[in-house]
Amino acid sequence: MKITELRIFHVRPRWMFLKISTDEGLFGYGEPVLEGRARTVERAVEEFSEYLVGKDPLQIQHHWQTLYKSSYYRGGPILLSALSGIEQALWDIKGKFYGAPIHEMLGGKCRDKIRMYTHIKPSGIKRGNSVEEMIILARKKLEGGYTALKYSIIPPVHFIENRSALNAHVDRFAAVREAVGNRVDLAIDFHGRVSRGLAVRIAKELEQYYPMFIEEPCSPEDINGIKSVAAQTNIPIATGERIFTKWGFRDLLEQNVVSIVQPDVCHAGGIFETVKIAAMAEAYNVALAPHNPLGPISLAACLQVDAACPNFMIQEHPLTEDGSDLGHGILKQPFEIENGFIRVSEKPGLGIEVDEEAVCKRAYPGDWTTPLLYFEDGSLADW
């Protein structure tokens, strides 16, 4: 069996799908996208296709190593996102070839269903978002069966906030906690927007409200900063969405920085690389909670990883208004949330069937860009 074609689909709202076809009629799907840089990743996929066309799609590890190591300059978000989507599609083909779900080929499932959490995301991302809107959204998600929620700290965040601004961050969490009660797990994402000193101050104030975790308490490049925050709070620390490959996670784990790792299956290197990261984390008694703000193919890949990893904790997905990130209007059989869980599929490969006609109707140029935020003095703030 040989690879014959790699085809890209740009899909609203900001996704990019990949279809890899073979000369035996089998094909697989992946989601090789970097938010805000889809067209750049598309070009990387095209360059990788020069090597892949004509190759045996079942030699996944060999191709991964070749594509990763063939350039003197390795890794990074662009090449790893392209490689991740390719790797997902190859696993989809391999599963279909052997008639088995991917989790079966990774050692078999550890659980029958996957616990999910979703976002409380108000309209817009500026400080003016009302707490009342967040509470309404939270209650709506709980009515949908979720038992865990997360929201992001509202930017822009100054290096050091005054007491009034700090209180606003804390009061927002306190109000949502009161609204959802103590049986619901509630996490907060600092989104790398916060300095280590301010992160410590906010974390100390939040401890009384029992967050499930704080995500990216400061910049992911600042491992010592994250370690400093972790040492000064009893709230579990999670990070990893902007860290790539097992080599990127090595220092994070060796330095005892986090309680939860959050590799992104579309950025960290794909399905098997995420499983390797999870295995490293397991050796340090660290939990796995994969990052996922993307579409239904990304979700399908995450669920295969989640099923196979014993230290899996919970799976993120954003839940779009139209349910398209669950596959509604894209997959012939979309995922369904049942009491906050998704059942593990026993179908071959990723366990999904993409409706290409529907995908083509959601086509767009791939030009979504990350919003820019500014402080009142005109300088750029972290998104």
C-alpha positions in Angstrom: 0.0 0.0 0.0 1.3 3.4 -1.0 0.4 7.0 -0.1 -1.0 8.8 -3.3 -2.2 12.2 -2.1 -2.4 14.6 0.8 -5.3 17.0 0.5 -6.0 20.1 2.7 -9.4 21.5 3.7 -9.7 24.9 5.4 -12.8 24.8 7.5 -14.7 27.5 9.4 -14.3 28.7 12.1 -10.5 28.3 12.1 -9.8 24.6 11.5 -7.7 22.8 8.8 -8.3 19.1 8.0 -6.0 16.8 6.1 -7.0 13.7 4.1 -4.3 11.2 3.2 -5.3 8.8 0.4 -3.7 5.5 -0.7 -3.6 3.3 -3.8 -5.7 0.7 -2.1 -8.7 3.0 -1.4 -8.0 3.5 2.3 -7.7 7.0 3.5 -7.2 8.8 6.8 -7.9 12.2 8.4 -5.9 14.5 10.6 -6.1 18.0 11.8 -2.7 19.8 11.1 -3.4 23.4 12.1 -1.8 26.1 14.2 -4.3 28.7 15.2 -3.6 31.9 13.3 -1.0 30.2 11.0 -3.0 27.7 9.1 -1.7 28.7 5.7 1.9 28.4 6.9 1.3 24.9 8.2 -0.4 24.1 4.9 2.8 24.9 3.1 4.7 22.7 5.6 2.3 19.8 4.8 2.9 20.3 1.1 6.7 20.1 1.7 6.3 16.9 3.8 4.2 15.4 1.0 7.2 15.4 -1.3 8.6 12.7 1.0 5.4 10.9 1.9 3.8 10.3 -1.6 4.8 6.8 -2.6 5.6 5.6 0.9 3.9 2.8 3.0 1.5 4.6 5.3 1.8 1.9 8.0 5.4 2.8 8.9 4.2 5.7 11.1 7.2 5.8 13.5 9.7 5.7 10.7 8.0 8.5 8.8 7.7 10.6 12.0 11.4 10.3 12.7 12.3 11.1 9.1 10.1 14.2 8.9 11.2 15.4 12.4 14.9 14.8 12.0 15.4 15.4 8.2 16.0 19.1 8.8 18.9 20.3 10.8 16.4 22.7 12.6 13.9 20.5 14.4 10.6 21.0 16.1 8.7 24.2 16.6 5.0 24.9 16.4 4.8 25.0 12.5 6.6 21.8 11.7 5.2 19.9 14.7 1.6 21.0 13.9 2.0 19.8 10.3 3.6 16.5 11.5 0.9 16.0 14.1 -1.9 16.1 11.6 -0.1 13.8 9.2 0.6 11.3 12.0 -3.1 11.3 13.0 -4.1 10.5 9.4 -1.6 7.7 9.2 -3.0 6.2 12.4 -6.5 6.5 11.0 -5.3 4.5 7.9 -3.5 1.9 10.0 -6.6 1.3 12.2 -8.8 0.9 9.1 -6.2 -1.5 7.6 -6.3 -3.7 10.7 -9.9 -3.2 11.5 -9.2 -1.8 14.9 -9.6 1.4 16.9 -6.3 3.3 17.5 -6.5 2.8 21.2 -6.5 -1.0 20.6 -3.1 -0.7 18.8 -1.8 1.5 21.7 -2.3 -1.3 24.2 -6.1 -1.4 24.6 -8.4 0.9 26.4 -8.1 1.7 30.1 -11.7 3.1 30.4 -15.1 2.9 28.7 -15.9 6.6 28.6 -14.0 9.9 28.6 -14.7 12.7 31.1 -15.0 16.0 29.4 -14.8 19.7 30.4 -15.8 22.7 28.4 -15.3 26.5 28.5 -17.3 29.3 30.0 -16.4 31.8 27.2 -18.2 35.2 27.3 -18.6 37.2 24.1 -15.3 39.0 23.5 -12.2 38.7 25.6 -11.8 42.1 27.3 -12.1 43.1 30.9 -15.7 44.4 30.4 -17.2 40.8 30.3 -19.9 40.6 32.9 -19.8 38.0 35.7 -23.6 37.6 35.1 -23.0 36.4 31.5 -20.4 33.9 32.7 -22.8 32.5 35.3 -25.6 32.1 32.7 -23.1 30.3 30.4 -21.9 28.1 33.3 -25.4 27.0 34.2 -26.2 26.3 30.6 -23.2 24.0 30.4 -24.2 22.2 33.6 -27.7 21.6 32.1 -25.9 19.9 29.2 -24.4 17.3 31.6 -21.0 18.7 32.3 -19.4 18.4 35.7 -16.3 20.4 35.0 -15.8 23.8 33.5 -12.9 26.3 32.8 -12.6 29.9 31.9 -9.6 32.2 31.0 -8.5 35.2 33.0 -9.7 38.3 31.2 -6.9 40.3 29.4 -5.1 42.5 29.2 -3.2 41.7 32.4 -0.6 44.1 33.6 2.8 42.9 35.0 1.5 43.9 38.4 -2.2 44.7 38.9 -3.5 47.1 41.5 -5.6 45.8 44.3 -8.9 46.7 42.6 -7.9 44.7 39.4 -6.7 41.8 41.5 -10.0 41.7 43.4 -11.9 41.7 40.1 -10.0 38.5 38.9 -10.7 36.8 42.2 -14.3 38.0 42.6 -15.1 36.6 39.1 -14.0 33.1 40.2 -15.7 33.4 43.5 -19.0 34.3 41.9 -18.9 31.4 39.4 -17.9 29.0 42.1 -20.9 30.1 44.2 -23.2 29.7 41.2 -22.0 26.2 40.2 -21.5 24.8 43.7 -18.7 22.6 45.1 -19.6 19.4 43.3 -18.5 21.0 40.0 -14.8 21.1 39.1 -13.9 24.7 38.1 -10.5 25.5 36.6 -9.0 28.8 35.6 -6.6 29.4 32.7 -4.1 32.2 33.2 -3.2 31.7 29.5 0.4 32.7 30.1 -0.7 36.3 30.5 0.4 36.7 34.1 3.8 37.5 35.6 5.1 35.0 38.2 4.7 37.6 41.0 1.2 38.4 40.1 0.3 34.8 39.6 1.4 34.0 43.1 -0.8 36.8 44.5 -3.9 35.7 42.5 -3.3 32.0 43.4 -3.2 32.7 47.1 -6.5 34.6 46.9 -8.1 31.8 44.8 -7.1 28.9 47.1 -10.2 29.3 49.3 -12.4 28.6 46.2 -10.7 25.3 45.4 -9.9 25.6 41.7 -9.4 22.2 39.9 -6.2 23.7 38.5 -4.5 26.8 37.3 -3.4 26.5 33.7 -0.3 28.3 32.3 0.1 30.5 35.4 2.9 32.3 33.6 4.6 32.1 30.2 5.3 28.4 29.2 8.9 29.3 28.4 9.4 30.4 32.0 9.7 26.9 33.6 11.4 28.4 36.7 8.5 30.9 37.0 5.9 28.1 36.8 7.9 26.2 39.4 8.0 29.3 41.7 4.2 29.6 41.5 3.7 25.9 42.1 5.9 26.1 45.2 3.8 28.9 46.7 0.2 27.6 46.2 -1.7 24.4 47.0 -3.6 24.7 43.7 -2.5 22.1 41.1 -0.6 23.6 38.2 -1.3 22.5 34.6 0.5 23.5 31.4 1.7 22.1 28.1 -0.4 23.4 25.2 2.6 25.3 23.8 5.2 22.7 24.6 6.2 20.2 21.9 7.4 16.6 21.9 8.7 14.4 24.7 11.9 16.4 24.7 9.9 19.6 25.5 8.1 18.0 28.4 11.2 16.4 29.9 12.5 19.4 31.8 8.9 20.2 33.0 8.6 16.8 34.6 12.2 16.4 35.8 11.9 19.7 37.7 8.7 18.7 39.4 6.9 21.7 38.1 3.3 20.5 37.3 0.6 18.2 38.5 -1.1 18.0 35.1 0.4 18.0 31.6 -1.7 19.3 28.7 0.0 18.3 25.4 -2.0 19.2 22.3 -2.4 16.2 20.0 -2.4 18.6 17.0 0.8 20.4 18.1 2.9 18.2 20.3 3.7 15.6 17.6 0.5 13.6 17.2 -1.1 10.6 18.8 1.8 8.4 19.7 4.0 11.3 20.7 1.3 12.4 23.2 1.1 8.8 24.5 4.8 8.9 25.1 4.5 12.2 26.9 1.7 10.7 29.0 3.9 7.7 29.9 6.7 10.0 31.0 4.2 11.9 33.1 2.9 8.7 34.6 6.4 7.9 35.9 6.3 11.2 37.9 2.7 10.6 39.1 1.5 13.5 36.9 -1.9 13.4 35.3 -2.8 13.9 31.6 -5.5 16.4 30.4 -4.9 17.0 26.7 -5.4 20.5 25.4 -8.0 20.8 22.6 -9.5 24.1 21.3 -10.0 22.7 17.7 -12.4 20.6 15.6 -13.9 17.1 15.7 -10.9 15.4 14.1 -8.7 16.7 16.8 -11.2 15.6 19.4 -11.3 12.1 17.8 -7.5 11.9 18.1 -7.6 13.0 21.7 -10.2 10.4 22.7 -8.0 7.6 21.3 -5.1 8.8 23.5 -7.4 9.3 26.5 -8.7 5.8 26.2 -5.3 4.3 26.2 -3.5 6.3 28.9 -3.9 5.1 32.6 -3.0 8.6 34.0 -5.7 10.4 31.9 -7.7 12.8 34.0 -10.1 14.9 31.8 -10.4 16.1 28.2 -10.9 19.7 27.1 -13.1 20.8 24.2 -14.6 24.3 23.6 -18.1 23.4 22.5 -19.1 25.7 19.7 -22.6 27.2 19.5 -23.5 24.9 16.6 -21.8 21.8 18.1 -19.5 21.5 15.1 -16.5 20.7 17.3 -18.4 17.6 18.3 -18.9 16.9 14.6 -22.4 18.2 14.1 -22.7 19.1 10.5 -19.2 17.6 9.8 -19.2 14.0 10.9 -21.8 11.5 9.7 -22.1 10.4 13.3 -21.1 13.2 15.6 -19.9 12.7 19.2 -22.5 13.0 21.9 -22.0 14.1 25.5 -23.7 11.8 28.1 -23.6 13.1 31.7 -20.3 14.8 31.0 -18.7 11.8 29.2 -18.1 10.6 25.7 -18.2 6.8 25.1 -15.0 5.3 23.7 -15.6 4.2 20.1 -14.8 0.7 19.0 -14.8 1.7 15.3 -11.6 1.3 13.3 -9.0 4.1 13.2 -10.2 7.4 14.6 -13.7 6.0 14.7 -15.2 8.8 12.6 -16.6 9.2 9.1 -16.1 12.7 7.7 -18.9 14.2 5.5 -16.6 15.8 2.8 -19.5 17.5 1.1 -20.5 19.2 4.4 -16.8 20.1 5.0 -16.6 21.8 1.6 -19.6 23.9 2.4 -17.7 25.3 5.5 -14.7 26.2 3.4 -12.9 29.5 3.9 -9.5 30.8 2.8 -7.7 29.8 6.0 -7.0 33.4 6.9 -8.1 33.5 10.6 -5.6 35.3 12.7 -5.0 35.6 16.4 -6.6 38.8 17.8 -4.3 41.5 19.0 -4.7 43.2 22.4 -3.1 46.4 23.6 -2.6 48.1 26.9 -3.9 51.7 27.3 -0.4 53.0 26.4 -0.5 51.3 23.1 1.9 48.5 23.8 1.0 44.9 22.9 -0.5 42.6 25.6 -0.5 38.8 25.6 -3.6 37.3 24.1 
